[in-house]
Amino acid sequence: MDEHLYDDIQILVQKHSLAVPGVLATEKCFVRKIGMRYHVDLHARVDANISVKEGHTISHHLKDYLMAEIPNLGQVFIHIEPAEEL
């Protein structure tokens, strides 16, 4: 049973995500604490017209950036979503 308890981490993740080139917005962001680490499940919106390879690259940059910028992150799962008109 999950509870939504980590608003501060969620806000930080979403704020930092927008600093990564190619990330246009974020949608769902779920944060769970396991032991001393936070695990993040994030949906990031990117240009719907880019290639799968480009989206994959953006997701890796996003994960690496979040892991470097936010202490105590464990696993970070990035789901790429196509952004229609924003």
Beta strands, then each sheet from edge to edge (+ up, - down):
strand 1: 25-34
strand 2: 37-47
strand 3: 73-83
sheet 1: 1+ 2- 3-
end
